[in-house]
Structures are given as C-alpha cells and as structure tokens.
C-alpha cells in the first residue's frame, strides 16, 4: 500500500481519501491542545498561509495517547484551535498513533520514516512531510518547530 491508498475520517466523521491530496506536498501532524508544544499550531498556520496557494497542505490529527493532552471532542478541539491560533487547515478525527489501535495511516508513515529510537511516535507534534508523489520524505521530532522545516517544504514545492 502507498500513501494514496489510505482513507481516514475527518473531524466530522466523513471519509477522506489521501488521493484527494495527490500532487500536493503534505505535512501530517499528530497534535494535542494541552501539550507544551501546542503553540506550534501558530507556526503550522503560518506555513499553511504562506504555501497553500502552491498546493501545500497541513493535516491535523489530534491524539490523546500522550498523557491525555487532547481531551474533548473534535468540535471542541477545532473551536480551541480556531479561537487560539486561527487555524484554517484540515482537522481530522482523533486517532491513536501507536499500538494495536493505531490509525493505519500512521503505521504506514512510521514504517516509511522510523524514528531515532524505533518506529513508535514518542509524543505529540511529531510531523511527517510527504511530497507531491506520495513519498514520505522526512519525519520530524516534536521539538522540531514548524518554522525550522520551511526549507524542506520549499524543496518539495519546487
């Protein structure tokens, strides 16, 4: 299976095919509203604003697996992100990223770009950059800020 073979649920429960993003560079992020890295939403929005007209997308997957830092419903999470950070990029349903109940898309991403200490995602705001052809180009640790990956985004846009 490749990136474009996956279908996931958006925040409203609708099926969204990754084929919808064919030809677009995508940054996929597992997020949380109560995390020390939550301010990264602002940086993600800045990247999205700067590059969306070139086809760049940010896909936001809330994850409550790490210290219950993404409590609430998708609607509550969406309201928080809009009111606090003015986010306009796509919000998906809350997912697990590790374990037997992991969202298959994240299992694929992890297998394509293993982490420094194995495949498991260690915390919220782990990021995966996918190019226009559906290749997983790079995995970024939660401590890597959105602003610091701008050069990689520009490379996949060119």
N, C-alpha and C positions, 0 to 999 in steps of 0.2 A: 504494500500500500504506500502511496505517496501523500504528500500534504493535501492535494486537491481531492483526495478520496474521503476526507473526513467531513462529517456533518455534526454540528453542535447546536445547543439550544441558546437562544439569546435571552435577555433579561425578561422578555415577555412570554417565553416558552415556545417561541417559533423555531423551527428547524432552519439553520443557516449552513449552507454548504461552503466549504472553503473554496470551491470552484468560483464562487462569487468574487473572490479576490485574485483570480488568475490575471497575471500581467501586472500586479501591484506588489510593491515591497510592503511587508507587513511586520510590525513589531507586536509580539504576543507577550502579555504580562499577566502573571498571577498577582493580584492586588489584595489589599485589606485596608479598611477605613480606620482601624485603630492601631496601626503599626507605626513604629518610629520612622519608617520610610514613606509613610503616607504623603508627606509633602512632595514626593516625586510626581504625584499627579500633575502638579503645576508644570514641571519640566516636560512630561509626556504631552500635555496640551500644547505647550509652545512648539514642540517638534511637529505635532499634528498640524497646527495652524500654519507653520512655515512650509510644510511639504505636501499637504493634502492635495493642492492643485496639481502636483506632479504624480498623483496616484498613491502616495504613501498612506497607509492605514495603521492605526493603533487598535488592537483588540484587547479589551479589558476583561479578565476572568477573575472575579472575586473568589477568594479561597479562605475558608475558615479553619483549615487544618493546623495552622500555626498559632497556638495559644489563643484560639477563639478570637482572632483580631478582625474578623469580618462578620460581626453579628448582624442580625436583621435580615429583612427580605431584600430581594433585588431592587424593589421600588425604593426602599429606604436607603440603600447604598447609592442608587442613582441620584436621589434627591440630595444626599450628602455631597456627592462628587460635583454636581452642578452648582449647588449653593456655595461650597467652599472653594472649588477650583475652576468652575466654569467649563467643565469637561463637555466636549461635544463628540468625542469618538465613541465607537460602538461598545456597549456594555453587554456582556453575556451572562448566562446563568451562573450561579455559584457552583464551583467544581472542587473536587479533590484532585490534587496533582501527584500524590504518592499513594502507594498501597494498592490493594486489590480493587478498590472502588475508584481508582484514578481515571479521570477523563481520558479516553483513548488518544485524543489529540496530544495531550501532554506526555503520554507514554511514548508516542512517536517522536515528539520533539526531544525528549530526554535521551532516547536511543540515538538520535541523529547527532546530538551535541552533548555528550556526557559532561558532567561537572568535574571540578578539580578533585573531589573525593568520591567519585562514583556518580551514578545517574540520578539519584534522588535529589529533588529540589529541597534546599536547606531552609528557605524562608520566603516570605512574601517579597514581591517585586523582583523576582527572577525574570529575565527578559530573553526572548528568542527573536532573532532577526531572520526573516525569510525573504529571499529575493523574488524577483518577478516570475521566475520559473518554478517556484515552489521548493527551492533548495534551502535547507536550514543552514544559514551562513555562520551564525555565531550565537553563543549563549553568554549572558552577562549575569554576574552575581548581583544580589540585591543592593550591595554597596556601590555598584556602578551607577552613576547618575545618568538620567536621560541625556543631559547636555553633553556628557563625555562620549556618547556614541554617535554624535551627529556626523562625524567624518565617515563612519561606516554606512550610515544611512545615505549620505551623498554618493558614496561609491555604488550602492545598489540602485540608486536612482539614475545613474549615468549609463 
